[in-house]
Amino acid sequence: MIFERKLEKIIDDLSSQYSVPMSLRLWNGKLIKFADEEKIVVDIPNMSSLIHFVHPTLDKLGEAYVEGKLDVQGKVTDVIEVATRLVEEGENSKLKHGSSIRHKHTKKVDKNSISYHYDVSNEFYSHWLDKNMVYSCGYFRHDDDSLDLAQEQKLDHILNKINLQPGQSLLDVGCGWGALVIRAAQKFGAICTGITLSEEQLKEAQKRIKAAGLEDRCQVKLLDYRDVEGTFDRITSVGMFEHVGIDNLPLYFKKLNSLLADDGVIMNHGITTSDPNSGSAPGGGGEFIDRYVFPNGELPHISLVLFEMANAGLEATDIENLRVHYAKTLDHWAERFEAKADLLQSMVDDKHFRIWRVYLAGCAYAFYQNWVSLHQIVATKAGKQILPLTREYMYK
């Protein structure tokens, strides 16, 4: 009787606090509805699992899901929406960004962090990325552009922005599976070097370069950006500086500037937070990402990025916000992930499958809500006139 009264009180408290389109299915089969509409059903295996709904955060709810402490039936996009509403109603206010997350970024820490996320397996990623395996924001000229087209357009958009010319040397920092260096060598005639800390990416990139017959113009190395030597006409960094660490931004931009030729052009493409104080994603979302998805990742605000670039002697000549483009890219990834769910679940353990499933849909939601953004920044050495007078050259 004591147990039943305690259970009834918990359920009554939850029911009176939340009005979200969700039902809880208890271990005894009882269904508790929080609203007339029902988008998702959460399976609660035991009474202790109810604690996750008391003062919920996205981190707490995400942990409960990926650790198998509860299960959810429904579309993953609805799961993200309902979870966010639970946190909002629990706080009785609009979600606010969290405090800034800072980590110590040694070479060993960064290599381990990259390996954790990217070395799952190349085959795993190939089933939901585009054909060229570009793991960053696409560029949509039209709403109905396919993912393959959007990613090719993104590569060309970047290479056009830096005004890449035949015979010029290009360094791609955090080159992924090699799509950008291959495109730069193949279509633009550049001499390309890509660097990565992922051994799986290295193997696949080298395989693709060989298949394209570009070994004389294209190479990929397993190398930390801090250890790169030489001088390059053009430098790109796409979806990499999120791993650098806010405290390391001065070192990062000074290093890239030291590698850039006097008449060179650099482009930094990366996720930024919309919080002017460079805080983490709201409602505990940042803590979840840091713990389960991108260990030691940190997002600066665009103002801080520009400040550190200027301090490092780089002058920003063009800035573009592709926030909506990244939301659309993530929609494609999440849809493709769901379509291959059974296959993908057979390739990794249940925990990692759940992490990637909720992360893709959750990040799409974060971009749509303007919690995070994506900025492309083109820069030269300060005081140099390298690029054409107008932006028309970018759209040739």
N, C-alpha and C positions, 0 to 999 in steps of 0.2 A: 504493500500500500504506500509506504514512504517513497519507494522508487517511482511508482506511478504518479504520485502527486508532484514529485520533483520534475518528472518528465513533462507533465501537463503544464506546469508553470513555465518551463523553458519554452515550450511550443507556443503558449499564450503570449509570452513576452516577444517572441520572434514575430508571430502573426500580427501583433498590434504595432510593431515597429516598421515592418516592411510591406510594401504594396507592389511587388515586382511580379512579372509573369513567370512564376516558378512554382513548382511543387516539390515537397520533400517526401520521398518514399522511405519509410522507416523499416528497420530490420524485421518488424513484425507484420509488414505488409500494409500498414496504415498510410494513407496518402494525405498530406497536409498541403492545402492550396493557399498561396499567398495573394492570389488575385483570380478573377474570373478567367482571364486569358492565361494560357499556359504555353510558354515557348520551350522550356526545358524542365526535365525531371531529374532531381538529384537523389541518388541512392545512398542512404545513410546506413552503413553496415552495423553500427553500434552507437550507443548513447554518447560515448566520448567524442565521436565525430561531429556532434552538434556544436561543440565548442568553437569550431571554425566560423560559425555564423554569429558568434557573440563578438561585437566590435570587430567586424571583418576588415581585412585589408587585401589588396590584390596579391600581396606576397603570401599572406596566410592561406587564402583560398587557392592560389596557384600551387602552393606546397602540398596542400591536402589532396589536390587532384593528381599531381605528378607522382606523389608518394603512395597513391592507391588507397588513401584514407577515405575517399568517397569516389563515386562514379557519377557520370553525367550523361543523360540521354538528350539529344537535340543537336541542332546545327551549331558548329563551333563559334560562328559569328554571334549567334544568340547567347551562347554561354558567356562570351566576353562582355556583351552589352548588359546582361543581367548581373554579372559579377560587379561591373562598374557601378551599376545602380544600387546594388547592395551596399557597397562602400560609401557611396554618396549619401544614401539615406541613413546609414549608420552614423555618419559625421554630421548629418543635417546641414550640409553646406556643399558648395562646389569644391571639387577636389583641388588641392593645392600641391605644387611641386614639393618634393622632399628635399632634404638637405643634400649638399654636394657630397658625392662619394669620392674619396681619394684613396689611391693605392700606391704602393711603392712599385715602380716599374723597372726592374732589372731585366737584363737580357734573358735570364733563365725564366723569370716569372712570365715575361711576354711570350716566350716560346711555348711554355706549358699551357698558357691561356689560349693561344692560337691552335695548338694541337688538340685541346679539349673540344673546341667547337668545329674545326675544319677537318680533322682526321677521323671523322665517323666512318666514312668510306666514300669514295668517288661515285660509286654506283648509287648510293643512297641519295646524294644530291642530284644526280643526273635524271632521276625520275620526276622531279618537280621544278627544276630550273629549265631555262631555255636550252636550245640545242648547243649553244656555245658555252653554256655553264657560266653565265655572268651573274655573280652574286652581289649585285648592287642595284640601285634605282634605275629603272628603264626611262626612256624618253618617248612620250606618247604625242605624236602629232595629231592623232584623232582618237576619239574615245574607244573606237572599235579596233584599234591596232592590236595585232597579236603580240604575245610576249616576245616571240622570236624577233619580230620586226622592231618592237620598242627597244630591245637591247642592242640591236645593230644600229638603230638610230642614235642611241645613247653613246656608243663607241665613236661614231662619226661626229656627233655633236662635240664631244670632248676634243677629238683630234683636230677638228676644224677650229675650235676655240683657241687652241694653242698655236694655230697657223703652222701645223707640221708640214715640212717640205721634204722632198726626196733627198736621201743621203744624210739627213740630220740624225743625230744620236738621241735616243729616247730612253729614259729610265722610268719604269713603272714600279712604284713602291707599293708592295702588297698586291702582287699581280694576279692573285687567284689562280684559276686554271688556264691562264694565258690568253684569254680572248682579246684583250686590248693590244698586247704586243704583236699578236698574230695579225690583227686587223691593220695596225700601223705599218707593219712590214709589207703586208700583201697589197693593200690599197694605196698607201701613202709613200711607200718606198723608203721607209725609215730603217735605221740600224738600231735594233731594240734590245734592251736588257730589262728583265723582270726579276724582282726579288720577292721571296715569300719565306715564312717560317714554318709552313706546313709541308711535311714530307709527302703527303698524299697529293696535294696540289702540285708540287714539284714534278712528281712522276707523270701525272696526267698532262701537265703543260708541256713537258718535254716530248711526250708521246704525240701530242697534237701538232707541235712545231715540226717534228719529223715527218708526220703524215702530210703536212702542208708543203714540204720541201723547202723550209725556211731556215734550216740550220746554219746557213752562212750569214743570215741577217738577223737572227733572233736567238736569244739565249735566256734561260731562267736559272737563277741561283738560289740556294738555300742560304739566306743571308739576312741579318738584322740591319735595319736602315742606318744604325749607328756605325756599322762597319763598312759601308760602301765607300769606295774610292774612285777618283776620276772626275771628269767634267762632262756635262751633258747639255746639249742644245735645248732639250725639252724634258720636263719632269712632270709626271702625273702621279697622283696618289688618290686612289678611288676606293672608298669604303675601308680605309685602313687607319686613319688618324683617330678613330674612336678608341683604338687600342693603345694609343700613345700615353694617355694620362694627362690630365690638366696641368699638373706640375711640370711635366716634361715638354709642354708645348714650346717653350723658349728654345730648348735643346733641339727639338724636332725641326722647327723652322730655320734655325741657324744652320743646322746640318744640311738641309735641303738647299739653302741659299749658297752654301759653300760648294755644293756639287753643280750648281747652275752656272753655265757660261755667262759672260758679261752681257751678251746679246740674247740670252735665253728667256724662255717663258715657262712658267710653272702653273699647274692647275691642281687645286686641292678640292676633292669632292667627298663630302662627309656629312654624317648626321650631327645635328646640333640640337640642343635643348631650346625650347621657347622661353625658358625661365632666365631673365636677365642676370640672376645670381648663379647661373650654371648649376642649378639644383637637379636632382634626379626626377624621373617620371612620377606623376602624382599617385596617391593612394597605395603606395607600396609596390607599384609596378617596377620601379627602378631597382629595388632590392631583389625582386624576383629575377629580373634579367641578370643582375650581377651574380646571383647565387647559382642559377641553373643554366643560363644561356651564354652570356659573354662575361666570363670571370674577369674582373679587373678592368672592364670597359668603363669609360668616363666620357660624358658629353658636355662640351663647353657651349656657351651662348655665342652667336655669331659676332657679337661685339668684342668678346674676349679673343676670338680667333683673329679678327682684324687687328686688334691691339698687339697680339704677339707676333703676327706677321710683320707689322710695321716696325716693331722693336728689333726684329731679326734682319731688317734691311730690305724687306719685300714690299713693293707697292701694289696694292690691289687695283686692277684695271677694269675688272668686270665681276659682278656678283649676281647669281641667279638662284632663286629659291624654287626647288623642285619638290616641295612637300607633297602636293597632290599626286605627282608622278610616282612617288614612292608608295603612297597609299594604294594606288592602282596596281603597282608591281606586286605588292604584298597580297592584294586580292587574288591575282593570278597564281602566285605561289601557293596560297592557302587552298584555292580551289583545286589545283593540280595535286596537292598533297592529299586532300580528301578523296579525290578520284582514285588515287593509288594507295589508299590507307591500308588495305589488307596486305599488299606486297611490302610496303614500307614497314609495317608492324612485324613482318617476318624477318626483317633485316637487322633490327635493333631490339634491345630489351624494351619492355613495356614502359618503363620510366622515361627512357630517351624518346620513345615515340610520342608520349604525352607532352614532354617538354617542347618538342618541335611543333607539335600540332597547335598547342595553345599559344606559343610564342609568335608564330606567323600571323594568326588571326588577331592576336593582341596587339602586335606592332602595327598592323593595318589600322586598327581602331585608334591607336595613339597618334598616327599621322593625320587621320581624318579629324581628330579632336584638337589638333595643333598643340599637342604636348611636346612633340618633337618635330624637327624639320630637316631639310636636306639642302645644303648650300654648295654650289660650285663657285669657287673663287679663282679667277685667273690673275696672275701676278707676274711682275718682272722685278729685276733689281731696281731699287728706288732711284727715280730720276732718269730712267732710260726710256727712250721712245722707240719701241720695238714693233709694236703691232700697228695695223692700219688705223686711220683716224676715226673711222666709224665701225659699228658692229656688223655692217653688211657682209663682211668677209666670212662671218661665222655661218651664214646660211647659203653659201654657194652650192 
